[in-house]
Amino acid sequence: MSECRIIPFMEEFEERMLSGQKTATTRTKKYGNGGDLFCAFGHGFQLTKVNKVYLGDVCSVFYQQEGFNNQSEFRECWNKLHPRKKYHFSTIVWLHQFKRVV
């Protein structure tokens, strides 16, 4: 896959992404635009939509697309990845929605 940008993910998300359970990732910076391709775990994915949103909205509305069973799991993971800033409802983040491409 040429022109495939890399977006880093924790290994625990590999199965969720490959099975289609995880179809979104929330980041503090923008990694691309809708239509852009990225690679993760040796597979290709396409960003379908990239928007600025409140972290609290991700937690309450998109936690399942993020691959979590509930809002608490999402917040725990966010705090693990962002130990200094932690979870705050009003933090503005980039929601990257994606699909696997074969």
C-alpha positions in Angstrom: 0.0 0.0 0.0 1.7 3.2 -1.1 1.0 6.6 0.4 -0.1 4.9 3.6 0.5 7.1 6.7 1.1 5.4 10.0 -1.1 6.0 13.0 0.2 4.3 16.1 -2.2 2.1 18.2 -1.7 0.0 21.3 -1.4 -3.7 20.5 -4.6 -4.4 22.5 -6.5 -2.7 19.7 -5.3 -5.0 16.9 -8.1 -7.6 17.2 -10.8 -5.0 17.7 -9.7 -3.1 14.6 -9.3 -6.1 12.4 -12.7 -7.4 13.4 -14.4 -4.1 12.8 -15.3 -3.6 16.5 -13.1 -0.5 16.7 -13.9 2.0 13.9 -12.8 5.3 15.6 -9.8 6.8 17.4 -9.6 10.0 19.3 -6.4 12.0 19.2 -5.1 15.3 20.5 -3.8 16.1 17.0 -5.2 15.5 13.5 -3.7 12.6 11.6 -5.5 13.1 8.3 -8.7 13.9 6.5 -11.6 11.8 5.2 -10.5 9.6 2.4 -6.8 9.4 3.6 -5.3 5.9 4.0 -3.4 4.7 7.0 -1.7 1.5 8.1 -1.9 -0.3 11.4 -0.8 -3.8 12.3 0.2 -4.5 8.7 -3.3 -3.7 7.3 -4.9 -0.8 5.5 -7.6 1.5 6.8 -9.3 4.6 5.3 -10.4 7.6 7.3 -14.1 8.2 6.6 -14.5 11.3 8.7 -12.3 13.5 10.9 -13.9 16.1 13.2 -13.1 18.3 16.2 -15.3 17.3 19.1 -15.4 17.4 22.9 -13.8 14.5 24.6 -16.9 14.1 26.7 -19.0 13.6 23.6 -16.6 10.9 22.4 -17.0 9.2 25.8 -20.8 9.4 25.9 -21.6 8.8 22.2 -18.6 7.1 20.5 -17.1 4.8 23.1 -18.4 1.7 21.3 -16.9 2.9 18.0 -13.7 3.4 20.0 -13.8 -0.4 20.8 -14.9 -0.1 24.4 -17.8 -1.8 26.2 -18.7 1.2 28.4 -17.8 4.8 29.1 -15.6 3.9 32.1 -13.3 1.7 30.0 -12.9 4.6 27.6 -12.0 7.1 30.4 -9.6 4.6 32.0 -7.7 4.1 28.7 -7.6 7.8 28.1 -6.2 8.5 31.5 -3.6 5.7 31.0 -2.5 7.3 27.7 -2.7 10.9 28.9 -1.5 10.7 32.6 -0.7 14.4 32.9 -3.8 16.0 31.3 -6.3 13.2 32.2 -9.9 13.0 31.0 -11.9 16.3 31.0 -15.3 16.5 29.3 -14.5 19.9 27.7 -11.1 18.9 26.1 -11.3 19.5 22.4 -9.9 16.5 20.4 -9.9 15.0 16.9 -12.3 12.1 16.3 -11.0 10.0 13.4 -13.6 7.5 12.1 -12.3 4.8 9.8 -13.0 1.5 8.0 -10.7 -1.4 7.1 -9.8 -1.6 3.4 -8.9 -4.9 1.8 
